[in-house]
Amino acid sequence: MRSSLVISAWSAISPYGVGNAPLREGLAEGRDAVAPLDRDTFAVPFQRAALVPDFTAARYVGKKGTRTMDRVTALAVTAVGGLVEAVAEELAARPEQTALVLGTGSGSVQSIMDFTRDSLSGERPYHVEPARFPNTVMNRAAGQSAIWHRIKGPNTTVAGGSLTGLLALNYALRLHRGGHCARVLCGAAEEFSTQRAWLEWHGRADEERETPLGEGAAVFLVEPAEDAAAAGRTALAHVGTARFRAYQGTDGPREALTACVRSALDTAGVEAGDLRFVAPLGGGGKLAAEEEQAVIDALPGAHPEWIRMRERVGDTSAAATALQLAAVLATAGEQGLGPGEAALVTGVERDGQVGCAVATGG
């Protein structure tokens, strides 16, 4: 029989601050983390954004070896570092048995575009700083996180738009169940930058441009329930399942997500009335309404608490669904989901994909 996999620890960096406590406090207070942008620093079309306050690689990762580290890598390394203490004994004994699955958008858009510009505008094409080239590859954040924290198991980068966090979680479950590791650190990270802001602006419909951008990271420790108990870690949530479907055109997301949620609940053995929390992506324009109605259709008679992260921390893109799951754990409290309770995280991507994940209490 396959072991029940649980989330036994988590680490978040959000526009509320670095660490789990600021996220808990910000959500409990219902505080909006979006603020006006410094126009002298960011020449972007957005007026407001949700940035991680006072975050730099030198401050949170250290001055040594971080001169050329870009922001998304620093966010990832810091978030993963928040979990290292929880598995310090296991990492020291068998580092090859701990895997890392990290979601990202395109890596660092700023690094990619800056390096490309320098290679074209420099005195000669090869007059670029070689130390910055690694920042241009998508798996830079995952690789640096593993190197920094001596994680020697499988290392994977996943990219899938706003559903990236759920896709990373699904990959982590398959990786463990395939016998490739004893435990997985999985999550996603996203940075704010001038370059990302302009790409988002030009890629959005007019009605979506009012949503400010955000940034952050969230990482979770996923392991068998018996391993968590043996190590003295609390099973905050049992990872039930993740489901994904495709849709075509503008009329399909509601039906696709409804079917997706019903399938996930059925697989996890969860009744609609068991759901304590629903954390929707809440994408821009029509998609947000379609997503919410799809969940309502799939949960007749249920009255869960809705956690709407996008309204508070903006569009965090690749980190969005990971931060939604972190918000569920933050709101659930120190002991996580209780017996008979469940939580649902959902998302609808404008490129034609929907997804959801179900977590249950012990």
SULBELCOR-V401079 format. One line per field, one symbol per residue. psi: psi as a letter, one per 20 degrees, with the letter a starting at -180 (. if undefined). burial: 1 if it has 24 or more other C-alpha atoms within 12 Angstrom, else 0. Layout:
psi = ???
burial = ???
This chain:
psi = qqqppqoiqqpqprihrprhghggggghikqpjprqqohhhomriqhqrnqopkpqghghhqhpjjhjprghghggggghhiihhhkgghhhgmhijpqpopqrekcohggghgggghhhirhqhjmrohiighiiqhjgggghggghjlojaqoqppplbijgghhggghgghggiikirhqpoqbqqqqprgghghggghiqrgiiiipqqrraqpqqoprqhhggghijqpnhqpofrqqqqqrpaiiihggghghggggggghikpqhiiphqpnqglrqchhghggghggghimpiqmrpponhhhhjaojdhighghghhhghghhrhibprpiqrqpprqpqijkqqrrqpqrr.
burial = 00011111111111111111111101100001110010000001110111111011100110000001111111111111111101100110001011111111111111111110000000000000000111111111111111011111111111111111111111111111000011111111111111111001100000011011111111111111101100001111111111111110000111111111111110011111111111111111001101111111011000010111111111111111111111111111000111001111111111011111111111
